[in-house]
Amino acid sequence: MNRLLVTLIVSSLFVVSACENKAPQSERLDSCTDSWYQSVESAFPGGDGMGHGPDIGSAEWRSVIEFRLGIRGNADVPDRDSDEWCGYINGLLHG
């Protein structure tokens, strides 16, 4: 019984902690900034993990990100060279 109680308490603390660490929408990174690109890169690496890959933020990198998200070629994806593209990707990531 005590073991079950301890497990429930620890699980509850983990859930509360995880919820508290999630940044509200207003605190999320702005799109199309170096820090935003780094954030996307850490979530969906554009390279092969050995230092090979496109420059972060480049058109080639954006294409890789679309591929990793499974949206490359979709008609509703904004042009890769636009700020709207970053906003679109941001919406997918933080939905």
TIMI-2910 file (N, C-alpha, C, CB; in pm, 1 decimal, decimal comma, always signed):
<rs>
+----------+----------+----------+----------+----------+----------+----------+----------+----------+----------+----------+----------+------+
!      n_x !      n_y !      n_z !     ca_x !     ca_y !     ca_z !      c_x !      c_y !      c_z !     cb_x !     cb_y !     cb_z ! resn !
+----------+----------+----------+----------+----------+----------+----------+----------+----------+----------+----------+----------+------+
!    +83,1 !   -119,2 !     +0,0 !     +0,0 !     +0,0 !     +0,0 !    +87,3 !   +125,3 !     +0,0 !    -94,4 !     +0,0 !   +121,3 !  Met !
!   +189,0 !   +127,0 !    +86,6 !   +278,1 !   +242,3 !    +92,3 !   +351,0 !   +262,3 !    -40,0 !   +379,0 !   +225,8 !   +205,8 !  Asn !
!   +389,9 !   +151,7 !   -102,7 !   +461,0 !   +159,4 !   -230,9 !   +372,1 !   +223,6 !   -337,7 !   +506,2 !    +18,2 !   -276,6 !  Arg !
!   +244,4 !   +186,3 !   -338,8 !   +149,6 !   +243,2 !   -433,7 !   +131,3 !   +392,3 !   -408,4 !    +14,7 !   +170,8 !   -424,9 !  Leu !
!   +120,8 !   +430,5 !   -284,4 !   +104,2 !   +571,2 !   -248,2 !   +225,6 !   +653,6 !   -291,5 !    +82,1 !   +585,2 !    -96,7 !  Leu !
!   +345,2 !   +602,2 !   -267,1 !   +467,7 !   +671,6 !   -307,1 !   +472,2 !   +684,4 !   -459,0 !   +593,4 !   +596,7 !   -255,0 !  Val !
!   +437,8 !   +579,0 !   -530,5 !   +436,4 !   +581,9 !   -677,0 !   +339,0 !   +687,2 !   -727,4 !   +399,1 !   +443,9 !   -733,7 !  Thr !
!   +221,8 !   +695,1 !   -670,1 !   +122,4 !   +794,7 !   -711,3 !   +170,6 !   +936,7 !   -683,8 !    -10,2 !   +770,1 !   -639,1 !  Leu !
!   +231,7 !   +958,0 !   -571,2 !   +280,9 !  +1092,0 !   -536,1 !   +392,4 !  +1133,4 !   -630,4 !   +330,6 !  +1095,9 !   -390,1 !  Ile !
!   +487,5 !  +1044,3 !   -653,6 !   +598,8 !  +1076,4 !   -743,9 !   +546,4 !  +1102,4 !   -884,6 !   +703,0 !   +961,6 !   -745,7 !  Val !
!   +452,7 !  +1020,6 !   -931,0 !   +395,2 !  +1040,2 !  -1064,5 !   +324,3 !  +1174,4 !  -1074,4 !   +297,7 !   +926,9 !  -1098,2 !  Ser !
!   +250,7 !  +1210,9 !   -970,9 !   +180,1 !  +1339,1 !   -970,6 !   +277,1 !  +1455,4 !   -974,5 !    +90,7 !  +1350,4 !   -847,9 !  Ser !
!   +386,3 !  +1445,7 !   -898,6 !   +485,8 !  +1552,8 !   -899,5 !   +551,0 !  +1566,0 !  -1036,1 !   +592,2 !  +1527,5 !   -793,1 !  Leu !
!   +575,6 !  +1454,6 !  -1103,8 !   +635,7 !  +1457,3 !  -1236,5 !   +542,6 !  +1527,0 !  -1335,2 !   +667,8 !  +1314,7 !  -1284,3 !  Phe !
!   +414,7 !  +1494,6 !  -1332,2 !   +317,6 !  +1555,9 !  -1423,2 !   +307,6 !  +1705,2 !  -1397,8 !   +179,7 !  +1490,3 !  -1407,8 !  Val !
!   +298,0 !  +1745,2 !  -1271,2 !   +290,0 !  +1887,5 !  -1237,7 !   +416,2 !  +1959,2 !  -1282,7 !   +268,6 !  +1906,9 !  -1086,4 !  Val !
!   +531,3 !  +1899,1 !  -1259,6 !   +658,3 !  +1959,8 !  -1300,2 !   +665,7 !  +1975,0 !  -1450,8 !   +776,3 !  +1876,4 !  -1250,3 !  Ser !
!   +625,1 !  +1874,2 !  -1524,5 !   +629,1 !  +1880,3 !  -1670,4 !   +536,8 !  +1989,3 !  -1723,0 !   +590,4 !  +1745,1 !  -1730,7 !  Ala !
!   +421,1 !  +2004,5 !  -1662,5 !   +327,0 !  +2108,1 !  -1706,6 !   +379,0 !  +2247,6 !  -1675,8 !   +191,0 !  +2088,1 !  -1640,5 !  Cys !
!   +444,5 !  +2263,7 !  -1563,2 !   +495,8 !  +2394,6 !  -1525,4 !   +610,4 !  +2438,9 !  -1615,0 !   +541,0 !  +2392,9 !  -1381,3 !  Glu !
!   +686,0 !  +2345,1 !  -1670,3 !   +801,0 !  +2379,3 !  -1753,4 !   +763,2 !  +2415,7 !  -1896,5 !   +897,8 !  +2264,9 !  -1755,1 !  Asn !
!   +639,9 !  +2393,1 !  -1935,7 !   +597,6 !  +2425,3 !  -2071,0 !   +574,9 !  +2576,2 !  -2082,1 !   +468,9 !  +2346,9 !  -2109,0 !  Lys !
!   +644,1 !  +2639,6 !  -2176,9 !   +635,2 !  +2785,4 !  -2191,4 !   +500,8 !  +2824,6 !  -2251,0 !   +750,1 !  +2838,9 !  -2279,6 !  Ala !
!   +437,5 !  +2927,8 !  -2195,3 !   +313,2 !  +2977,0 !  -2254,7 !   +339,1 !  +3031,6 !  -2394,9 !   +250,0 !  +3085,9 !  -2165,7 !  Pro !
!   +234,6 !  +3038,3 !  -2475,0 !   +244,6 !  +3084,3 !  -2614,0 !   +319,1 !  +3216,6 !  -2624,3 !   +105,6 !  +3098,8 !  -2675,0 !  Gln !
!   +294,6 !  +3309,8 !  -2532,2 !   +356,1 !  +3441,9 !  -2541,2 !   +506,0 !  +3439,7 !  -2514,1 !   +289,3 !  +3535,7 !  -2444,7 !  Ser !
!   +556,3 !  +3334,6 !  -2448,0 !   +697,8 !  +3327,4 !  -2414,9 !   +778,0 !  +3247,0 !  -2516,7 !   +714,9 !  +3267,3 !  -2278,1 !  Glu !
!   +713,7 !  +3190,9 !  -2615,9 !   +784,9 !  +3112,1 !  -2714,8 !   +869,3 !  +3202,2 !  -2802,8 !   +687,3 !  +3030,6 !  -2799,5 !  Arg !
!   +970,2 !  +3141,7 !  -2864,5 !  +1061,5 !  +3216,7 !  -2949,7 !   +990,3 !  +3274,0 !  -3071,2 !  +1176,7 !  +3128,3 !  -2994,1 !  Leu !
!  +1029,0 !  +3394,7 !  -3110,5 !   +977,1 !  +3454,1 !  -3233,0 !  +1030,4 !  +3376,2 !  -3351,5 !  +1015,4 !  +3603,8 !  -3243,6 !  Asp !
!   +953,5 !  +3371,8 !  -3458,5 !   +993,0 !  +3300,8 !  -3579,2 !  +1100,6 !  +3376,7 !  -3654,9 !   +872,5 !  +3277,7 !  -3668,8 !  Ser !
!  +1176,6 !  +3303,1 !  -3735,9 !  +1278,9 !  +3357,8 !  -3827,2 !  +1390,8 !  +3434,2 !  -3756,6 !  +1213,4 !  +3449,1 !  -3927,1 !  Cys !
!  +1426,8 !  +3392,3 !  -3637,5 !  +1542,0 !  +3449,4 !  -3568,8 !  +1645,2 !  +3338,9 !  -3554,4 !  +1502,6 !  +3510,1 !  -3429,0 !  Thr !
!  +1768,1 !  +3375,8 !  -3528,0 !  +1872,2 !  +3274,3 !  -3510,0 !  +1836,2 !  +3176,9 !  -3398,1 !  +2006,7 !  +3341,0 !  -3480,0 !  Asp !
!  +1781,5 !  +3229,2 !  -3289,1 !  +1745,6 !  +3140,4 !  -3177,6 !  +1630,7 !  +3047,7 !  -3216,6 !  +1707,0 !  +3222,9 !  -3053,2 !  Ser !
!  +1537,4 !  +3097,0 !  -3298,4 !  +1427,6 !  +3011,6 !  -3345,0 !  +1481,8 !  +2901,2 !  -3435,2 !  +1321,0 !  +3095,3 !  -3420,3 !  Trp !
!  +1571,6 !  +2937,1 !  -3528,5 !  +1631,7 !  +2836,0 !  -3615,8 !  +1702,1 !  +2728,3 !  -3532,9 !  +1731,5 !  +2901,6 !  -3713,9 !  Tyr !
!  +1775,9 !  +2769,1 !  -3431,1 !  +1846,2 !  +2673,6 !  -3344,9 !  +1747,6 !  +2582,9 !  -3271,6 !  +1934,7 !  +2748,0 !  -3243,4 !  Gln !
!  +1636,5 !  +2639,7 !  -3228,2 !  +1533,8 !  +2561,9 !  -3160,4 !  +1475,3 !  +2455,8 !  -3252,4 !  +1423,5 !  +2653,2 !  -3109,1 !  Ser !
!  +1444,9 !  +2494,5 !  -3376,3 !  +1391,5 !  +2398,7 !  -3473,4 !  +1497,0 !  +2293,5 !  -3505,3 !  +1345,9 !  +2470,7 !  -3603,0 !  Val !
!  +1621,0 !  +2336,7 !  -3522,4 !  +1730,8 !  +2244,3 !  -3552,4 !  +1748,2 !  +2140,8 !  -3442,0 !  +1861,4 !  +2321,5 !  -3572,3 !  Glu !
!  +1734,4 !  +2181,6 !  -3316,8 !  +1750,5 !  +2085,7 !  -3208,0 !  +1634,3 !  +1986,2 !  -3203,6 !  +1761,9 !  +2159,1 !  -3074,2 !  Ser !
!  +1516,3 !  +2028,1 !  -3246,0 !  +1400,7 !  +1938,2 !  -3249,3 !  +1402,5 !  +1847,4 !  -3371,3 !  +1271,9 !  +2018,4 !  -3247,3 !  Ala !
!  +1445,6 !  +1900,4 !  -3485,6 !  +1447,9 !  +1827,0 !  -3612,6 !  +1580,7 !  +1852,6 !  -3682,1 !  +1328,7 !  +1868,8 !  -3704,4 !  Phe !
!  +1684,9 !  +1780,9 !  -3642,7 !  +1817,2 !  +1806,2 !  -3701,0 !  +1818,2 !  +1795,2 !  -3853,3 !  +1918,0 !  +1709,3 !  -3643,2 !  Pro !
!  +1880,0 !  +1893,4 !  -3917,0 !  +1888,5 !  +1894,8 !  -4062,3 !  +2007,4 !  +1818,7 !  -4115,7 !  +1893,8 !  +2034,8 !  -4111,4 !  Gly !
!  +2101,1 !  +1786,5 !  -4028,8 !  +2221,4 !  +1716,4 !  -4071,0 !  +2215,8 !  +1568,6 !  -4036,9 !  +2343,1 !  +1778,9 !  -4007,4 !  Gly !
!  +2329,8 !  +1503,7 !  -4056,6 !  +2338,7 !  +1360,1 !  -4033,7 !  +2396,4 !  +1324,4 !  -3897,0 !  +2422,2 !  +1297,2 !  -4141,1 !  Asp !
!  +2415,6 !  +1423,6 !  -3812,4 !  +2470,9 !  +1399,2 !  -3680,4 !  +2622,6 !  +1392,9 !  -3677,3 !  +2415,9 !  +1273,1 !  -3626,5 !  Gly !
!  +2685,1 !  +1404,8 !  -3794,1 !  +2831,2 !  +1399,3 !  -3802,7 !  +2887,6 !  +1530,1 !  -3856,2 !  +2875,5 !  +1282,8 !  -3891,8 !  Met !
!  +2808,8 !  +1635,1 !  -3846,0 !  +2855,4 !  +1765,8 !  -3891,7 !  +2827,4 !  +1794,9 !  -4037,6 !  +3000,4 !  +1777,3 !  -3868,1 !  Gly !
!  +2759,4 !  +1704,3 !  -4104,5 !  +2726,1 !  +1725,1 !  -4245,6 !  +2580,2 !  +1765,3 !  -4257,3 !  +2754,4 !  +1597,6 !  -4329,5 !  His !
!  +2555,1 !  +1866,4 !  -4334,5 !  +2417,6 !  +1910,3 !  -4355,5 !  +2415,2 !  +2054,5 !  -4400,6 !  +2334,6 !  +1893,1 !  -4228,2 !  Gly !
!  +2298,3 !  +2100,9 !  -4437,1 !  +2286,0 !  +2238,5 !  -4485,3 !  +2303,0 !  +2340,6 !  -4374,2 !  +2152,0 !  +2258,4 !  -4552,0 !  Pro !
!  +2335,8 !  +2461,7 !  -4411,8 !  +2346,2 !  +2571,5 !  -4315,8 !  +2208,2 !  +2597,7 !  -4256,3 !  +2403,4 !  +2700,5 !  -4383,2 !  Asp !
!  +2205,7 !  +2611,7 !  -4124,0 !  +2078,8 !  +2634,9 !  -4054,8 !  +2016,7 !  +2764,7 !  -4105,1 !  +2099,4 !  +2640,0 !  -3900,8 !  Ile !
!  +1889,2 !  +2756,8 !  -4142,4 !  +1815,0 !  +2872,3 !  -4191,2 !  +1817,5 !  +2886,9 !  -4342,2 !  +1869,2 !  +2995,9 !  -4129,2 !  Gly !
!  +1905,1 !  +2811,6 !  -4411,9 !  +1914,0 !  +2822,9 !  -4558,0 !  +1791,6 !  +2757,6 !  -4623,4 !  +2045,0 !  +2757,0 !  -4610,3 !  Ser !
!  +1773,6 !  +2783,8 !  -4752,3 !  +1662,6 !  +2723,9 !  -4826,3 !  +1672,7 !  +2571,6 !  -4824,6 !  +1660,2 !  +2775,5 !  -4971,2 !  Ala !
!  +1794,8 !  +2519,9 !  -4836,6 !  +1813,8 !  +2374,5 !  -4832,9 !  +1774,0 !  +2319,6 !  -4695,2 !  +1961,6 !  +2337,7 !  -4865,4 !  Glu !
!  +1812,4 !  +2388,9 !  -4588,4 !  +1776,9 !  +2348,0 !  -4453,1 !  +1625,4 !  +2349,7 !  -4435,0 !  +1844,3 !  +2439,5 !  -4349,6 !  Trp !
!  +1562,0 !  +2454,2 !  -4486,7 !  +1415,6 !  +2463,7 !  -4475,7 !  +1349,1 !  +2347,8 !  -4547,9 !  +1365,0 !  +2597,6 !  -4533,0 !  Arg !
!  +1404,9 !  +2308,0 !  -4661,6 !  +1351,9 !  +2193,3 !  -4734,6 !  +1363,7 !  +2065,5 !  -4651,1 !  +1425,7 !  +2176,5 !  -4868,4 !  Ser !
!  +1477,2 !  +2049,4 !  -4583,5 !  +1497,4 !  +1932,3 !  -4497,8 !  +1396,1 !  +1932,6 !  -4383,3 !  +1641,9 !  +1929,7 !  -4441,9 !  Val !
!  +1373,0 !  +2048,9 !  -4325,0 !  +1275,9 !  +2059,3 !  -4215,2 !  +1137,2 !  +2019,8 !  -4265,4 !  +1273,4 !  +2203,8 !  -4156,4 !  Ile !
!  +1099,6 !  +2066,7 !  -4384,1 !   +970,5 !  +2026,9 !  -4441,8 !   +964,2 !  +1875,7 !  -4458,3 !   +947,7 !  +2096,3 !  -4578,0 !  Glu !
!  +1073,2 !  +1817,2 !  -4505,7 !  +1078,3 !  +1672,3 !  -4524,5 !  +1060,6 !  +1600,3 !  -4391,6 !  +1210,7 !  +1631,0 !  -4589,9 !  Phe !
!  +1133,2 !  +1645,0 !  -4290,5 !  +1126,6 !  +1579,4 !  -4158,7 !   +987,8 !  +1592,4 !  -4096,3 !  +1231,7 !  +1639,4 !  -4064,1 !  Arg !
!   +918,0 !  +1701,0 !  -4127,4 !   +782,2 !  +1720,6 !  -4075,3 !   +676,8 !  +1652,9 !  -4162,5 !   +751,5 !  +1869,3 !  -4064,2 !  Leu !
!   +719,7 !  +1601,8 !  -4277,8 !   +626,4 !  +1534,2 !  -4367,7 !   +533,8 !  +1628,0 !  -4443,4 !   +544,6 !  +1437,8 !  -4290,4 !  Gly !
!   +580,1 !  +1751,3 !  -4467,6 !   +494,5 !  +1849,6 !  -4534,2 !   +552,8 !  +1898,4 !  -4666,7 !   +471,2 !  +1967,7 !  -4442,7 !  Ile !
!   +669,4 !  +1847,3 !  -4705,9 !   +731,4 !  +1893,9 !  -4830,1 !   +637,2 !  +1864,3 !  -4946,8 !   +870,7 !  +1826,2 !  -4852,5 !  Arg !
!   +614,4 !  +1965,8 !  -5028,5 !   +528,3 !  +1952,3 !  -5144,9 !   +382,3 !  +1983,0 !  -5119,9 !   +539,6 !  +1816,5 !  -5197,7 !  Gly !
!   +343,3 !  +2004,1 !  -4993,5 !   +204,1 !  +2040,0 !  -4965,1 !   +174,9 !  +2180,3 !  -5016,0 !   +174,7 !  +2030,7 !  -4813,8 !  Asn !
!    +61,2 !  +2195,9 !  -5079,6 !    +24,3 !  +2324,1 !  -5139,3 !     +4,4 !  +2435,3 !  -5036,3 !   -101,6 !  +2307,8 !  -5219,9 !  Ala !
!    -30,5 !  +2400,5 !  -4913,9 !    -59,1 !  +2503,9 !  -4814,1 !    +65,9 !  +2554,1 !  -4740,7 !   -158,0 !  +2450,6 !  -4713,5 !  Asp !
!   +183,3 !  +2498,9 !  -4770,7 !   +306,9 !  +2543,8 !  -4706,7 !   +353,7 !  +2672,2 !  -4776,0 !   +417,9 !  +2432,5 !  -4713,2 !  Val !
!   +373,3 !  +2780,1 !  -4701,0 !   +419,9 !  +2906,0 !  -4761,3 !   +557,7 !  +2891,0 !  -4825,8 !   +424,5 !  +3016,5 !  -4655,5 !  Pro !
!   +593,3 !  +2986,6 !  -4909,5 !   +723,0 !  +2988,4 !  -4975,6 !   +835,0 !  +2984,5 !  -4872,8 !   +736,5 !  +3112,4 !  -5064,5 !  Asp !
!   +936,3 !  +2903,0 !  -4897,9 !  +1046,8 !  +2885,6 !  -4802,1 !  +1124,4 !  +3012,8 !  -4773,6 !  +1141,5 !  +2782,0 !  -4852,8 !  Arg !
!  +1121,1 !  +3108,1 !  -4863,5 !  +1197,3 !  +3231,8 !  -4844,8 !  +1118,3 !  +3339,7 !  -4771,1 !  +1241,8 !  +3285,1 !  -4978,8 !  Asp !
!  +1004,5 !  +3304,3 !  -4715,1 !   +919,8 !  +3406,3 !  -4652,3 !   +913,8 !  +3390,7 !  -4500,7 !   +779,2 !  +3400,0 !  -4709,9 !  Ser !
!   +881,4 !  +3501,0 !  -4433,9 !   +858,3 !  +3496,6 !  -4289,5 !   +735,9 !  +3411,6 !  -4257,9 !   +840,6 !  +3638,8 !  -4232,9 !  Asp !
!   +641,2 !  +3404,4 !  -4351,7 !   +521,3 !  +3322,8 !  -4331,6 !   +558,2 !  +3176,0 !  -4314,9 !   +423,9 !  +3339,8 !  -4449,5 !  Glu !
!   +665,8 !  +3133,1 !  -4383,1 !   +709,9 !  +2993,6 !  -4371,1 !   +747,3 !  +2964,7 !  -4225,5 !   +831,1 !  +2964,8 !  -4465,9 !  Trp !
!   +824,1 !  +3053,8 !  -4165,7 !   +865,6 !  +3034,5 !  -4026,5 !   +743,1 !  +3030,1 !  -3934,8 !   +962,2 !  +3147,5 !  -3982,0 !  Cys !
!   +648,2 !  +3118,4 !  -3957,8 !   +525,9 !  +3118,5 !  -3877,8 !   +446,9 !  +2990,3 !  -3893,9 !   +439,4 !  +3236,0 !  -3915,2 !  Gly !
!   +442,7 !  +2939,2 !  -4016,2 !   +372,6 !  +2814,3 !  -4044,0 !   +438,7 !  +2698,3 !  -3968,1 !   +371,1 !  +2785,7 !  -4196,3 !  Tyr !
!   +570,8 !  +2690,5 !  -3976,6 !   +643,6 !  +2584,5 !  -3906,7 !   +626,9 !  +2600,5 !  -3756,5 !   +793,3 !  +2586,1 !  -3944,8 !  Ile !
!   +633,6 !  +2721,8 !  -3707,7 !   +614,7 !  +2748,2 !  -3565,3 !   +478,0 !  +2699,7 !  -3519,4 !   +630,6 !  +2897,9 !  -3535,7 !  Asn !
!   +376,1 !  +2724,4 !  -3602,4 !   +241,2 !  +2677,2 !  -3569,3 !   +233,9 !  +2526,3 !  -3561,3 !   +141,5 !  +2727,1 !  -3671,4 !  Gly !
!   +305,8 !  +2457,4 !  -3649,8 !   +306,6 !  +2311,0 !  -3645,4 !   +377,3 !  +2259,7 !  -3520,4 !   +374,2 !  +2254,3 !  -3770,5 !  Leu !
!   +484,9 !  +2325,1 !  -3484,5 !   +563,1 !  +2278,7 !  -3371,4 !   +498,2 !  +2310,5 !  -3237,5 !   +699,8 !  +2338,9 !  -3376,5 !  Leu !
!   +425,6 !  +2419,5 !  -3230,5 !   +367,5 !  +2463,1 !  -3102,6 !   +215,4 !  +2464,7 !  -3104,5 !   +418,4 !  +2601,0 !  -3066,9 !  His !
!   +159,4 !  +2412,6 !  -3212,1 !    +19,0 !  +2401,6 !  -3240,0 !    -78,3 !  +2444,2 !  -3143,6 !     -8,9 !  +2277,6 !  -3266,7 !  Gly !
+----------+----------+----------+----------+----------+----------+----------+----------+----------+----------+----------+----------+------+
</rs>
